Amino acid sequence: MVKRFIFIIMILALLGGCYYSVYSNAYPHLKKIRIDPFENNTAEFALADNALNELSLSVRNDGRLKLVTQDPDCSLEGSITSFEEKIYSYDAANMVQDYQISLVLHVVFTDLVKNEVIFENTALRVSETYKVAEGSTARFTSKEEALGEIFTNIFKTVIQTSLEAW
């Protein structure tokens, strides 16, 4: 009985030490990132703060890079050049059902160790819709949720595609 218990514990310990990761890093020397506050060139209030908060959260959730303010290996910076919120769809009674938010950004991801730009896009456009009425098929129920998803998509576009080597 004791031998069986020890055998099971050893198997579980062995299996617990085995894992598989789908992440591959094209820049293994990059360990720490600094996200600079984005410049907001739009009339939309607090958009730059939302960008900083959501991008920082995405970096923390991803786990490949440590978010720091001093002595980073790479940096993410940019500016929000355009913000547009427009009606996306109506229902049968001609009432607004969905809005679409579109952001255009200038984004730069820089390797500070080798002093080279890894990713730069001067006109990165990201859009998302949110619902304002029942019966809508939009995934998000508020403007804040849609903006959060936009910044998550920006993170995926910039950081994940830059770091992953396929």
C-alpha positions as CSV (number, residue, x, y, z in Angstrom):
1,M,0.0,0.0,0.0
2,V,2.8,2.4,0.9
3,K,4.8,1.5,-2.2
4,R,1.7,2.2,-4.4
5,F,1.2,5.6,-2.7
6,I,4.9,6.5,-3.2
7,F,4.7,5.3,-6.8
8,I,1.6,7.5,-7.5
9,I,3.3,10.5,-5.9
10,M,6.4,10.0,-8.0
11,I,4.3,9.8,-11.2
12,L,2.4,12.9,-10.3
13,A,5.7,14.8,-9.5
14,L,7.2,13.7,-12.8
15,L,4.1,14.7,-14.8
16,G,3.9,18.0,-12.9
17,G,7.4,18.9,-14.1
18,C,6.5,18.4,-17.8
19,Y,4.8,21.2,-19.7
20,Y,4.6,22.5,-23.2
21,S,4.6,26.1,-24.2
22,V,3.5,27.5,-27.6
23,Y,5.5,30.7,-27.1
24,S,8.7,31.1,-29.0
25,N,10.7,34.2,-28.6
26,A,12.5,35.7,-31.6
27,Y,14.3,38.1,-29.3
28,P,15.3,36.0,-26.3
29,H,17.4,38.9,-24.8
30,L,14.2,40.9,-24.3
31,K,13.0,40.4,-20.7
32,K,11.8,43.8,-19.5
33,I,9.5,46.3,-21.2
34,R,8.6,49.9,-20.5
35,I,5.4,51.2,-21.9
36,D,5.5,55.0,-22.4
37,P,2.3,56.9,-22.0
38,F,0.7,57.4,-25.4
39,E,0.2,60.9,-26.8
40,N,-3.5,61.6,-27.4
41,N,-4.0,63.8,-30.4
42,T,-7.8,63.4,-30.3
43,A,-10.6,65.2,-28.4
44,E,-11.6,62.0,-26.6
45,F,-10.8,62.4,-22.9
46,A,-8.6,59.9,-21.0
47,L,-7.9,57.8,-24.1
48,A,-4.1,57.8,-23.5
49,D,-4.7,56.7,-19.9
50,N,-6.9,53.8,-21.1
51,A,-4.2,52.8,-23.6
52,L,-1.5,52.7,-20.9
53,N,-3.6,50.8,-18.4
54,E,-4.9,48.2,-20.9
55,L,-1.5,47.7,-22.6
56,S,0.1,47.2,-19.2
57,L,-2.5,44.7,-18.2
58,S,-2.0,42.8,-21.5
59,V,1.8,42.6,-20.9
60,R,1.2,41.3,-17.3
61,N,-1.3,38.7,-18.6
62,D,1.0,37.6,-21.4
63,G,3.9,36.9,-19.0
64,R,6.8,36.9,-21.4
65,L,8.0,40.4,-20.6
66,K,8.3,42.0,-17.2
67,L,6.8,45.5,-17.0
68,V,9.4,48.0,-15.6
69,T,10.0,51.7,-15.5
70,Q,13.8,51.7,-15.1
71,D,16.4,49.9,-17.2
72,P,14.1,48.2,-19.8
73,D,15.3,46.0,-22.6
74,C,12.5,47.3,-25.0
75,S,9.9,50.0,-25.1
76,L,6.5,50.5,-26.6
77,E,5.5,54.0,-27.4
78,G,3.1,55.7,-29.7
79,S,0.4,58.3,-30.3
80,I,-3.3,58.1,-30.9
81,T,-3.8,60.1,-34.1
82,S,-7.5,59.5,-34.7
83,F,-10.6,58.5,-32.7
84,E,-13.9,57.9,-34.5
85,E,-17.2,56.7,-33.0
86,K,-20.0,56.2,-35.5
87,I,-23.3,54.4,-35.9
88,Y,-22.7,50.9,-37.1
89,S,-26.2,49.4,-37.3
90,Y,-29.9,50.1,-36.9
91,D,-32.8,47.9,-35.9
92,A,-36.1,47.4,-37.8
93,A,-37.6,50.5,-36.1
94,N,-34.6,52.7,-37.3
95,M,-33.2,52.9,-33.8
96,V,-29.5,52.8,-33.3
97,Q,-28.4,49.3,-32.3
98,D,-24.6,49.3,-32.5
99,Y,-21.7,51.8,-32.5
100,Q,-18.3,51.3,-34.0
101,I,-15.2,52.7,-32.5
102,S,-12.1,53.1,-34.7
103,L,-8.6,54.2,-33.5
104,V,-5.7,55.1,-35.7
105,L,-2.3,54.9,-33.9
106,H,1.3,55.5,-34.6
107,V,3.1,52.7,-32.7
108,V,6.8,52.0,-32.2
109,F,8.2,48.9,-30.5
110,T,12.0,49.3,-30.0
111,D,14.7,46.9,-28.9
112,L,16.8,49.1,-26.6
113,V,19.6,46.5,-26.2
114,K,20.4,46.4,-29.9
115,N,19.0,49.9,-30.5
116,E,16.7,48.9,-33.4
117,V,13.1,49.3,-34.1
118,I,11.3,45.9,-34.1
119,F,7.9,47.1,-35.2
120,E,6.6,50.4,-36.4
121,N,3.3,51.3,-38.0
122,T,2.3,54.9,-38.6
123,A,-1.3,54.2,-39.4
124,L,-2.4,51.2,-37.3
125,R,-6.2,51.1,-37.5
126,V,-8.2,49.0,-35.0
127,S,-12.0,48.9,-34.7
128,E,-14.6,47.3,-32.5
129,T,-18.3,47.5,-32.1
130,Y,-20.5,47.7,-29.0
131,K,-24.2,47.5,-28.5
132,V,-26.6,50.1,-27.2
133,A,-29.9,48.3,-27.7
134,E,-31.3,44.8,-27.1
135,G,-31.2,42.4,-30.0
136,S,-27.7,43.5,-31.1
137,T,-25.1,40.9,-32.1
138,A,-22.1,43.0,-30.9
139,R,-19.9,41.2,-28.3
140,F,-19.4,44.3,-26.0
141,T,-22.1,46.1,-24.0
142,S,-20.2,49.3,-23.4
143,K,-17.8,51.7,-25.0
144,E,-15.2,50.9,-22.3
145,E,-15.3,47.2,-23.0
146,A,-14.8,47.8,-26.7
147,L,-11.9,50.2,-26.0
148,G,-10.3,47.5,-23.8
149,E,-10.6,45.0,-26.6
150,I,-9.1,47.5,-29.1
151,F,-6.0,47.9,-26.9
152,T,-5.7,44.1,-26.3
153,N,-5.7,43.7,-30.1
154,I,-3.0,46.4,-30.4
155,F,-0.9,44.4,-28.0
156,K,-1.5,41.2,-30.0
157,T,-0.6,43.0,-33.2
158,V,2.5,44.7,-32.0
159,I,4.1,42.6,-29.2
160,Q,3.0,39.1,-29.9
161,T,3.6,39.2,-33.6
162,S,7.0,40.8,-33.0
163,L,8.2,38.4,-30.4
164,E,6.9,35.2,-31.8
165,A,9.2,33.5,-34.3
166,W,7.4,31.0,-36.6
